[in-house]
C-alpha cells in the first residue's frame, strides 16, 4: 500500500507526502517505502509538458482522477510542479 493524503476532502497520491510518510515508517514498515518508490517510479516524467511541469525523470507531485483531470480542465491529472518530490525520491531510494 502507498500512503495518500487529503482526507477527508480528497484522497489522492502526493509525491512529497507519500515519500515523507515512507521515511517516517521505514524502520517499522520497509514494504511501504518499497511500494511508494515503485508507484512513483511508474508515474515518473518521461517527456516535456510545461502546463503540468513534467520533465524526464521528475517525480510526480500530485495525481488526480475525475472528469476535470480527464479533460485537462485542471492540471492535476498528473502534476509535476514541486521542487521536493524528486530529491526526496532519491533520498528514500538510497536509505
C-alpha positions as CSV (number, residue, x, y, z in Angstrom):
1,X,0.0,0.0,0.0
2,X,1.1,3.6,-0.7
3,X,0.3,6.5,1.6
4,X,-2.1,9.0,0.3
5,X,-3.1,12.5,1.6
6,X,-6.0,14.8,1.6
7,X,-8.5,13.1,3.9
8,X,-11.4,14.0,4.3
9,X,-11.9,16.4,1.3
10,X,-9.9,14.5,-1.3
11,X,-7.8,11.4,-1.2
12,X,-5.0,11.2,-3.8
13,X,-1.4,10.5,-4.2
14,X,1.0,13.3,-3.4
15,X,4.7,12.6,-4.1
16,X,6.2,14.5,-1.2
17,X,3.6,13.4,1.4
18,X,3.9,9.7,0.5
19,X,7.7,9.9,0.5
20,X,7.9,11.7,3.8
21,X,5.5,9.2,5.4
22,X,7.6,6.3,4.0
23,X,10.7,7.8,5.6
24,X,8.9,8.1,9.0
25,X,7.7,4.4,8.9
26,X,10.8,3.0,7.2
27,X,12.2,1.3,10.4
28,X,8.8,-0.3,11.0
29,X,7.3,-0.9,7.6
30,X,10.0,-1.0,4.9
31,X,7.5,-2.5,2.5
32,X,5.6,0.8,2.5
33,X,8.8,2.6,1.3
34,X,9.3,0.0,-1.5
35,X,5.7,0.3,-2.6
36,X,5.9,4.1,-2.6
37,X,9.1,4.0,-4.7
38,X,7.6,1.6,-7.2
39,X,4.4,3.6,-7.5
40,X,6.2,6.9,-8.0
41,X,8.7,5.4,-10.4
42,X,5.8,4.2,-12.6
43,X,4.5,7.8,-12.8
44,X,7.9,9.4,-13.3
45,X,8.0,12.1,-16.0
46,X,9.0,10.9,-19.5
47,X,8.6,14.0,-21.6
48,X,8.2,17.7,-21.5
49,X,4.9,19.3,-20.7
50,X,5.1,22.9,-19.4
51,X,1.5,23.0,-18.3
52,X,1.9,20.0,-16.0
53,X,5.6,20.8,-15.1
54,X,6.6,17.4,-16.5
55,X,10.3,16.8,-17.4
56,X,12.0,13.4,-17.9
57,X,12.9,11.9,-14.6
58,X,10.8,14.2,-12.5
59,X,8.7,12.7,-9.7
60,X,5.0,13.5,-9.7
61,X,3.7,16.0,-7.2
62,X,0.0,15.1,-7.4
63,X,-2.2,12.6,-9.2
64,X,-5.9,13.3,-9.6
65,X,-8.7,11.2,-11.1
66,X,-12.0,12.6,-12.2
67,X,-13.7,14.5,-15.0
68,X,-11.8,17.8,-14.7
69,X,-8.5,16.0,-14.7
70,X,-9.5,13.7,-17.6
71,X,-10.5,16.7,-19.8
72,X,-7.4,18.7,-18.6
73,X,-9.6,21.4,-17.1
74,X,-7.2,21.2,-14.1
75,X,-3.5,20.2,-14.5
76,X,-3.7,17.7,-11.7
77,X,-4.3,14.5,-13.7
78,X,-0.5,14.2,-13.2
79,X,1.1,17.4,-12.0
80,X,4.9,17.6,-11.5
81,X,5.3,21.1,-10.2
82,X,7.2,20.6,-7.0
83,X,10.8,21.1,-6.1
84,X,11.0,18.5,-3.3
85,X,9.5,15.2,-4.7
86,X,12.4,14.3,-6.9
87,X,15.2,14.8,-4.3
88,X,13.1,13.0,-1.7
89,X,12.6,10.1,-4.0
90,X,16.4,9.8,-4.5
91,X,17.0,10.1,-0.7
92,X,14.4,7.4,0.1
93,X,15.9,5.2,-2.6
94,X,19.3,5.5,-1.0
95,X,18.0,4.9,2.6
